[in-house]
Amino acid sequence: MKIAVISVTEKGRRLSESLSVGLREKFTADRYCFYKHTDEGAADFSKLSELIGKIFFRYDSLVFICACGIAVRAIAPNIRSKADDPAVIVADDCGKHAISLLSGHLGKANELTAVIAEIIGAEPVITTATDIGGSFSPDSFAEANGLIITDLLAAKEIAAAVLEGEMIGLVSDYPCINISDEIAVNGKCRTGIYIGENIEIKPFSVTLHLIPKNIALGIGCKKNSTEENISAAVFSSLKQSNISVERVAIAGSIDLKAGEKGLLSFCRKNNMPITFYTADELNSVKGSFTSSEYVRSVTGCDNVCERSAIACGGDRIIMRKTVYNGVTVAAAEKNIIIDFERKML
């Protein structure tokens, strides 16, 4: 998580310094200080609104150390939706309160507020209804378990139903543990959650489809393969196998490809972190793979894409090696257990 810590006063600067030290134990934290109250460890600014306009979507979270009204006015022109906005937290420069202001669930502001409060010794202020009452929150649950929310309106209706004391149904293609009291497994309910990849399934009148982000992608390519070729190969192969690209969590390849600009650019644009492995590491991966002596003679490994898909987190191959214009792609699914008590941070 990338966090920007923004202060406007001298007391705020000192607090931002100590807060950033604490945050950097787990996160990436950059400091921005008003130019009259700054230091060598921070970037300075003269106009807060201009700064926020530049960095609002560059960070996962913005932490303001100032009056709440100042923060509200600064972020107001940049707000889009709960699916897009970063988490916004406000702390007073005396360090008495830390307030979750924006994107409490999807943006993880509520959890980050608790972390910040502990670091600076403040009182955390959380105002989202499900958190106050300790009730099930579909937003937080989905984020914590790496599930993709397909319908924010359905999520909102289910959250409202929980607050009204209505039971929520659950149908899942994956094992679940620590199920909340508000949830009825395979129950006949008006609203409910389906966890799986089939968006056509609708077991409830109001069904929130949560799709697991648990696909590991293995990619091999010829030298100097273009981003366009790699993109076409990945998207066409996934489509043929009925795998949504949104489900891809990570990618892998052989270390010979670590400098391929087309591959790196494709993964960066599609938010796919990629890990590279030596031929020996790939050869040590257990399983049944589509072997090629030609590939072995070139790379030292008999199959790059299938072995990479397992190496970077997959448990079983669900899409065997496919070839498109010099690019090979394979996909593996990671076994997951859905935990209703899992936290986001």
C-alpha positions as CSV (number, residue, x, y, z in Angstrom):
1,M,0.0,0.0,0.0
2,K,1.3,3.5,-1.0
3,I,0.4,6.2,1.5
4,A,0.8,10.0,1.3
5,V,1.0,11.8,4.6
6,I,0.2,15.5,4.3
7,S,0.7,18.2,6.9
8,V,0.1,22.0,7.0
9,T,1.5,23.1,10.4
10,E,4.7,22.7,12.4
11,K,3.0,20.4,14.9
12,G,1.6,18.5,12.0
13,R,5.0,18.2,10.4
14,R,6.5,16.7,13.6
15,L,3.6,14.3,13.8
16,S,3.9,13.3,10.1
17,E,7.5,12.5,10.7
18,S,6.8,10.0,13.6
19,L,3.7,8.6,11.8
20,S,5.7,7.9,8.6
21,V,8.4,6.1,10.6
22,G,5.7,3.8,12.0
23,L,3.9,3.3,8.7
24,R,7.1,2.3,6.9
25,E,7.4,-0.8,8.9
26,K,4.5,-2.3,6.7
27,F,3.8,0.2,3.9
28,T,5.4,2.7,1.6
29,A,4.9,6.2,3.0
30,D,5.7,9.6,1.4
31,R,5.5,12.9,3.2
32,Y,4.2,16.2,1.9
33,C,4.6,19.3,4.1
34,F,3.4,22.9,3.6
35,Y,6.5,24.9,2.4
36,K,6.7,27.0,5.6
37,H,6.8,23.9,7.8
38,T,8.9,21.3,6.0
39,D,12.1,19.3,6.3
40,E,14.6,17.3,4.2
41,G,12.6,14.1,4.4
42,A,9.4,15.6,2.9
43,A,8.3,17.2,-0.4
44,D,6.9,20.7,0.0
45,F,3.9,22.3,-1.4
46,S,2.4,25.8,-1.4
47,K,-1.2,25.1,-2.5
48,L,-3.0,22.1,-1.0
49,S,-5.7,21.9,-3.7
50,E,-3.1,21.7,-6.5
51,L,-1.1,19.0,-4.6
52,I,-4.2,16.8,-4.1
53,G,-5.2,17.2,-7.7
54,K,-1.8,15.8,-8.7
55,I,-1.5,12.9,-6.2
56,F,-5.1,11.9,-5.4
57,F,-5.0,8.8,-7.6
58,R,-1.3,8.1,-7.3
59,Y,-1.7,6.7,-3.8
60,D,-3.8,4.0,-2.1
61,S,-4.4,6.3,0.8
62,L,-4.0,9.9,1.8
63,V,-3.5,10.8,5.4
64,F,-4.1,14.4,6.3
65,I,-2.8,16.0,9.5
66,C,-5.0,19.0,9.7
67,A,-8.5,20.2,10.4
68,C,-11.2,17.9,8.9
69,G,-12.7,20.7,6.9
70,I,-9.4,21.5,5.2
71,A,-9.1,17.9,4.0
72,V,-12.7,17.7,2.8
73,R,-12.4,20.8,0.7
74,A,-9.1,19.6,-0.7
75,I,-10.4,16.2,-1.8
76,A,-13.9,17.2,-2.9
77,P,-13.1,18.1,-6.6
78,N,-11.3,14.8,-7.1
79,I,-13.9,12.3,-5.7
80,R,-15.3,9.8,-8.2
81,S,-16.8,6.7,-6.6
82,K,-16.2,4.2,-3.8
83,A,-14.7,1.8,-6.4
84,D,-12.1,4.3,-7.5
85,D,-11.3,6.7,-4.6
86,P,-8.3,6.1,-2.3
87,A,-8.7,5.8,1.4
88,V,-8.7,9.2,3.2
89,I,-7.9,9.5,6.8
90,V,-7.7,12.8,8.9
91,A,-5.7,13.2,12.1
92,D,-5.6,16.5,14.1
93,D,-2.1,17.8,14.6
94,C,-2.2,17.2,18.3
95,G,-2.6,13.5,17.6
96,K,-5.8,13.1,19.6
97,H,-8.1,11.6,16.9
98,A,-7.7,9.7,13.7
99,I,-10.9,9.8,11.5
100,S,-11.8,7.4,8.6
101,L,-13.2,9.9,6.1
102,L,-13.4,8.2,2.7
103,S,-13.4,4.7,1.3
104,G,-13.7,3.0,4.7
105,H,-14.3,-0.5,3.3
106,L,-13.1,-0.9,-0.3
107,G,-10.2,1.6,0.3
108,K,-9.3,0.0,3.7
109,A,-9.6,3.4,5.4
110,N,-11.2,1.9,8.5
111,E,-8.4,-0.6,9.1
112,L,-5.7,1.9,8.3
113,T,-7.3,4.4,10.7
114,A,-6.9,1.8,13.5
115,V,-3.2,1.3,12.5
116,I,-2.6,5.1,12.5
117,A,-4.3,5.6,15.8
118,E,-2.1,2.9,17.4
119,I,1.1,4.5,16.0
120,I,0.3,8.0,17.3
121,G,-1.7,7.1,20.3
122,A,-4.9,8.6,19.0
123,E,-8.6,7.7,19.3
124,P,-9.8,6.0,16.1
125,V,-13.1,7.4,14.8
126,I,-15.1,5.0,12.5
127,T,-18.6,6.0,11.4
128,T,-19.6,3.3,8.9
129,A,-22.7,1.6,10.3
130,T,-21.6,-2.0,9.9
131,D,-18.4,-1.4,11.7
132,I,-20.1,0.5,14.6
133,G,-22.5,-2.4,15.1
134,G,-19.9,-5.1,14.4
135,S,-22.0,-6.4,11.5
136,F,-21.0,-8.2,8.3
137,S,-19.8,-5.8,5.6
138,P,-19.8,-7.2,2.1
139,D,-17.2,-4.6,0.9
140,S,-14.7,-5.4,3.7
141,F,-15.3,-9.1,3.4
142,A,-14.7,-9.1,-0.4
143,E,-11.6,-7.0,-0.1
144,A,-10.1,-9.1,2.7
145,N,-10.6,-12.3,0.7
146,G,-9.4,-11.1,-2.7
147,L,-12.9,-11.3,-4.2
148,I,-14.1,-9.0,-7.0
149,I,-17.3,-7.1,-6.4
150,T,-19.3,-7.1,-9.6
151,D,-22.2,-4.9,-8.5
152,L,-21.8,-2.1,-6.0
153,L,-25.6,-1.6,-5.8
154,A,-26.2,-5.2,-4.8
155,A,-23.4,-4.8,-2.2
156,K,-25.1,-1.7,-0.8
157,E,-28.5,-3.4,-0.6
158,I,-27.0,-6.4,1.2
159,A,-25.2,-4.1,3.7
160,A,-28.6,-2.3,4.3
161,A,-30.3,-5.7,4.8
162,V,-27.8,-6.7,7.4
163,L,-28.4,-3.5,9.3
164,E,-32.1,-4.2,9.2
165,G,-31.5,-7.7,10.8
166,E,-32.3,-9.6,7.6
167,M,-30.5,-12.9,7.0
168,I,-28.2,-13.0,4.0
169,G,-27.9,-16.2,1.9
170,L,-24.6,-17.7,0.8
171,V,-23.8,-20.1,-2.0
172,S,-20.1,-20.7,-2.6
173,D,-18.0,-22.8,-4.9
174,Y,-15.2,-22.6,-2.4
175,P,-14.9,-23.7,1.2
176,C,-15.8,-21.1,3.8
177,I,-14.9,-20.8,7.5
178,N,-15.9,-18.6,10.4
179,I,-19.2,-17.7,8.8
180,S,-20.9,-14.7,10.3
181,D,-24.2,-15.1,12.2
182,E,-26.0,-13.0,9.7
183,I,-25.2,-15.5,6.9
184,A,-27.3,-18.5,6.1
185,V,-25.5,-21.1,4.0
186,N,-27.7,-22.2,1.1
187,G,-30.6,-20.5,2.9
188,K,-33.7,-19.3,1.1
189,C,-33.2,-15.6,1.5
190,R,-34.2,-12.5,-0.4
191,T,-30.6,-11.2,-0.7
192,G,-27.4,-13.2,-0.8
193,I,-23.9,-13.8,-2.0
194,Y,-22.6,-16.2,-4.6
195,I,-18.8,-16.8,-4.6
196,G,-17.6,-18.3,-7.8
197,E,-16.7,-17.5,-11.4
198,N,-20.1,-18.2,-13.0
199,I,-21.8,-14.8,-13.1
200,E,-24.9,-16.4,-14.6
201,I,-25.8,-18.1,-11.3
202,K,-28.5,-16.1,-9.4
203,P,-29.7,-18.0,-6.3
204,F,-31.3,-15.0,-4.7
205,S,-33.5,-12.1,-5.8
206,V,-30.7,-9.8,-5.0
207,T,-27.5,-11.7,-5.7
208,L,-24.1,-10.2,-5.2
209,H,-21.6,-12.1,-7.3
210,L,-18.1,-12.2,-5.8
211,I,-15.5,-13.5,-8.2
212,P,-12.2,-14.9,-6.7
213,K,-9.0,-13.3,-7.9
214,N,-7.0,-16.5,-7.7
215,I,-5.5,-17.1,-11.1
216,A,-1.7,-17.3,-11.6
217,L,-0.6,-16.7,-15.2
218,G,2.5,-18.1,-16.8
219,I,3.9,-16.3,-19.8
220,G,6.7,-17.2,-22.2
221,C,7.7,-15.1,-25.3
222,K,10.2,-14.7,-28.0
223,K,12.8,-12.1,-27.6
224,N,11.5,-8.5,-28.2
225,S,7.9,-9.6,-28.3
226,T,5.7,-6.5,-28.4
227,E,3.2,-5.5,-25.7
228,E,0.5,-5.8,-28.3
229,N,1.4,-9.4,-29.1
230,I,1.5,-10.4,-25.5
231,S,-1.8,-8.6,-24.8
232,A,-3.5,-10.4,-27.7
233,A,-2.1,-13.7,-26.6
234,V,-3.2,-13.4,-23.0
235,F,-6.6,-12.0,-23.7
236,S,-7.5,-14.4,-26.5
237,S,-6.3,-17.5,-24.6
238,L,-8.2,-16.5,-21.4
239,K,-11.3,-15.8,-23.4
240,Q,-11.2,-19.2,-25.1
241,S,-10.9,-20.8,-21.7
242,N,-13.7,-18.7,-20.2
243,I,-11.4,-17.1,-17.6
244,S,-11.9,-13.5,-16.8
245,V,-8.7,-11.4,-16.9
246,E,-9.9,-9.7,-13.7
247,R,-9.3,-13.0,-11.9
248,V,-5.6,-12.9,-12.6
249,A,-3.7,-12.0,-9.4
250,I,-0.1,-12.6,-10.4
251,A,2.1,-13.6,-13.4
252,G,5.4,-15.5,-13.7
253,S,8.0,-16.2,-16.3
254,I,11.7,-17.3,-16.7
255,D,14.4,-14.9,-15.7
256,L,15.6,-14.8,-19.3
257,K,12.6,-12.6,-19.9
258,A,13.1,-10.2,-17.0
259,G,14.3,-7.4,-19.4
260,E,11.5,-7.8,-22.0
261,K,10.0,-4.4,-22.3
262,G,6.8,-5.6,-23.9
263,L,6.1,-8.2,-21.2
264,L,6.9,-5.7,-18.4
265,S,4.7,-3.0,-19.9
266,F,1.8,-5.4,-20.3
267,C,2.0,-6.6,-16.7
268,R,2.3,-3.0,-15.4
269,K,-0.7,-1.7,-17.4
270,N,-2.9,-4.7,-16.3
271,N,-1.8,-4.5,-12.6
272,M,-0.2,-8.0,-12.7
273,P,2.8,-8.2,-10.5
274,I,5.3,-10.6,-12.2
275,T,8.0,-12.8,-10.7
276,F,10.9,-14.3,-12.7
277,Y,12.4,-17.7,-12.0
278,T,15.6,-19.4,-13.0
279,A,15.5,-22.5,-15.2
280,D,16.5,-24.7,-12.2
281,E,13.7,-23.2,-10.1
282,L,11.1,-23.9,-12.9
283,N,12.5,-27.4,-13.4
284,S,12.0,-28.2,-9.7
285,V,8.3,-27.4,-9.9
286,K,6.3,-30.6,-9.4
287,G,3.5,-31.6,-11.8
288,S,2.6,-32.8,-15.3
289,F,3.6,-30.3,-18.0
290,T,3.6,-30.0,-21.7
291,S,7.2,-30.7,-22.5
292,S,9.2,-29.3,-25.4
293,E,12.8,-30.3,-26.1
294,Y,13.2,-27.2,-28.3
295,V,12.2,-24.9,-25.4
296,R,14.6,-26.8,-23.2
297,S,17.5,-26.3,-25.6
298,V,16.8,-22.5,-25.7
299,T,15.9,-21.8,-22.0
300,G,17.1,-24.8,-20.0
301,C,13.5,-25.6,-19.1
302,D,11.1,-27.8,-21.0
303,N,8.1,-25.6,-20.4
304,V,8.1,-21.9,-19.3
305,C,4.5,-20.9,-19.1
306,E,2.9,-23.9,-17.3
307,R,5.7,-24.2,-14.8
308,S,5.7,-20.5,-14.2
309,A,2.0,-20.5,-13.5
310,I,2.5,-23.1,-10.7
311,A,5.7,-21.5,-9.4
312,C,4.0,-18.1,-8.9
313,G,1.2,-19.4,-6.8
314,G,-1.1,-21.7,-8.8
315,D,-2.0,-25.1,-7.4
316,R,-3.4,-26.7,-10.6
317,I,-3.3,-26.0,-14.3
318,I,-6.7,-25.0,-15.6
319,M,-5.4,-23.7,-19.0
320,R,-2.6,-25.6,-20.7
321,K,0.0,-24.0,-22.9
322,T,-1.4,-21.9,-25.7
323,V,0.6,-20.3,-28.4
324,Y,0.0,-17.0,-30.2
325,N,2.5,-15.4,-32.5
326,G,5.5,-16.4,-30.4
327,V,3.9,-15.9,-27.0
328,T,2.9,-18.8,-24.8
329,V,0.3,-18.5,-22.0
330,A,-0.9,-20.9,-19.3
331,A,-3.1,-20.4,-16.2
332,A,-3.3,-22.1,-12.9
333,E,-5.9,-21.7,-10.1
334,K,-4.9,-21.2,-6.5
335,N,-6.8,-23.1,-3.9
336,I,-8.5,-20.7,-1.5
337,I,-10.5,-20.8,1.7
338,I,-13.0,-18.0,2.3
339,D,-12.6,-16.7,5.8
340,F,-15.3,-14.4,7.1
341,E,-13.0,-13.2,9.9
342,R,-10.1,-12.3,7.7
343,K,-9.0,-8.7,8.0
344,M,-7.8,-6.4,5.2
345,L,-4.5,-5.2,6.8
